Amino acid sequence: MKLLRTDKIETNLYELEIRVEGGEFKEGMDRSYQKNVKKLSIPGFRKGKAPRAMVMKMVGEEYFYEDAVNMTYSDAYDEALKEAGLEPVDRADVELKEVNGEGYTFVAKVTVRPEVTLGDYKGLEGVRPYSAVEDGEVQGELDRMADRNSRLIDVDDRPAAEGDTTEIDFEGFLDGVPFPGGKGEKYTLVLGSHQFIPGFEEQVAGHSAGEEFEITVTFPEEYHEETLKGKDATFKVKLLGIKKKEIPALDDEFAKDVSEFDTLEELKADLTKKLQERKTAAAEEKLENALVDAAAANAQMEIPQVMIDRKINEMVQDFDYRLQSQGLNLPTYLQYAGMDMAAFREGFAPQAEQQVRVSLTLEAIAKAENLEAEEEAIEAEYQKMADAYGIEVDKVRGVVAQENIALNLRLNKAIDLIKTTAKVTDAPKEEAAEAPKEEAPKEKAPRKRRTTKAKAEEAAEESKDAE
């Protein structure tokens, strides 16, 4: 292989001109000949038995060029990338320029990992969120425990009210005609849960068990079913039964029933400890994410679109995987959400770009600081994954590449470096009281790659199937 030239034609796009000749091309021609000669019919000879010189004279060596090129260009391309010091992020666009008995030349256009110019990543300023446990939070945990351990009892002395669990038969009509999907029998409906379209549950309230009545509602304009959008509908409803939630008293007996503790005070102390651990961990994660985001914002890079698209693919696949674990699938979800795949993917774009930017920044820091993953740490990660999924370590090794684990460990070291060198202050209690409630945290620093986790989960499932 000869690398004739390496030209940077755009940001992150290179063009390589590569020549394959001599022994490399001869080996490719030999392999192509062995593959194809048995298919050829040469007069006076059985297939595959004619002398090579005779075959070449009859069909011409050009007959074997295509397979010879296909069998050799990949290795030549890989060697050229190493010589040029390029790391591709997508498949190359390959064009064959010329081929003859001496060899061939091809041009490969390849998108490469972007160059990252690091900015400040040491000595960053960060604020650790206030994380002390308040009395009201412990009480909230107790109330939720009581709610989970509540029981439903029949109501027969009053009409249904918000918060009650009702059992109903219903059928919906448009202009007096039943519509598909508008009928249910012995359906459990919690009033105030907003399971049904606006106005439905409110009109069930006030009726008693055994009553039959009609409800009139208007379907929202953004309703997922096209034929029902904005339509007025009438539902015939029969209220079969009403139940209310009976919540247990928060006392020592409750503590004994729901925990290993004998008193409510012991249960409160345990809840306080666990809640504090969670809040402290959440505060550290928020601080960590903010610092890593700041380091990524200080870095300069031009991210190829293909890297963002690949990350979006991972996020969509992960979303679909979680839907399937709940008995759903992505096409059904999109139908009910009234969204097409293009719009759905676009919703992931900002987060995907940020995750790629963070990952590239952390890799650049790890390289600049010569951060490496020790063999013992890699083995410990394999063992941790095996323990988590209840499978043998060798099974995990078979599906999770060592270089992926090593990369995760190097990224973790880069995150730790950013955090340990940062100038961190603690937020006062007042800021915690004023701060609005946050949405569920989004993944920022890629401490554990989803692909690695998914592969371990697949290995665990295969192991269970084998048993």
Stockholm file with secondary structure:
# STOCKHOLM 1.0

chainA/1-467         MKLLRTDKIETNLYELEIRVEGGEFKEGMDRSYQKNVKKLSIPGFRKGKAPRAMVMKMVGEEYFYEDAVNMTYSDAYDEALKEAGLEPVDRADVELKEVNGEGYTFVAKVTVRPEVTLGDYKGLEGVRPYSAVEDGEVQGELDRMADRNSRLIDVDDRPAAEGDTTEIDFEGFLDGVPFPGGKGEKYTLVLGSHQFIPGFEEQVAGHSAGEEFEITVTFPEEYHEETLKGKDATFKVKLLGIKKKEIPALDDEFAKDVSEFDTLEELKADLTKKLQERKTAAAEEKLENALVDAAAANAQMEIPQVMIDRKINEMVQDFDYRLQSQGLNLPTYLQYAGMDMAAFREGFAPQAEQQVRVSLTLEAIAKAENLEAEEEAIEAEYQKMADAYGIEVDKVRGVVAQENIALNLRLNKAIDLIKTTAKVTDAPKEEAAEAPKEEAPKEKAPRKRRTTKAKAEEAAEESKDAE
#=GR chainA/1-467 SS CEEEEEEEEETTEEEEEEEEEHHHHHHHHHHHHHHHGGGCCCTTSCTTTSCHHHHHHHHCGGGGHHHHHHHHHHHHHHHHHHHHTCCBSSCCEEEEEEEETTEEEEEEEEEBCCCCBCCCCSSCEEEECCCCCCHHHHHHHHHHHHHHTCEEEECCSSCCCTTCEEEEEEEEEETTEEEEEEEEEEEEEETTSCCSSTTHHHHHTTCCTTCEEEEEEECCTTCSSGGGTTCEEEEEEEEEEEEEEECCCCSHHHHHHHSSCSSHHHHHHHHHHHHHHHHHHHHHHHHHHHHHHHHHHHSBCCCCHHHHHHHHHHHHHHHHHHHHHTTCCHHHHHHHHTCCHHHHHHHHHHHHHHHHHHHHHHHHHHHHTTCCCCHHHHHHHHHHHHHHHTCCHHHHHHHSCHHHHHHHHHHHHHHHHHHHTSEEEECCHHHHHHSCCCCSCCCCSCSSCHHHHHHHHHHHHHHHHHC
#=GC SS_cons         CEEEEEEEEETTEEEEEEEEEHHHHHHHHHHHHHHHGGGCCCTTSCTTTSCHHHHHHHHCGGGGHHHHHHHHHHHHHHHHHHHHTCCBSSCCEEEEEEEETTEEEEEEEEEBCCCCBCCCCSSCEEEECCCCCCHHHHHHHHHHHHHHTCEEEECCSSCCCTTCEEEEEEEEEETTEEEEEEEEEEEEEETTSCCSSTTHHHHHTTCCTTCEEEEEEECCTTCSSGGGTTCEEEEEEEEEEEEEEECCCCSHHHHHHHSSCSSHHHHHHHHHHHHHHHHHHHHHHHHHHHHHHHHHHHSBCCCCHHHHHHHHHHHHHHHHHHHHHTTCCHHHHHHHHTCCHHHHHHHHHHHHHHHHHHHHHHHHHHHHTTCCCCHHHHHHHHHHHHHHHTCCHHHHHHHSCHHHHHHHHHHHHHHHHHHHTSEEEECCHHHHHHSCCCCSCCCCSCSSCHHHHHHHHHHHHHHHHHC
//
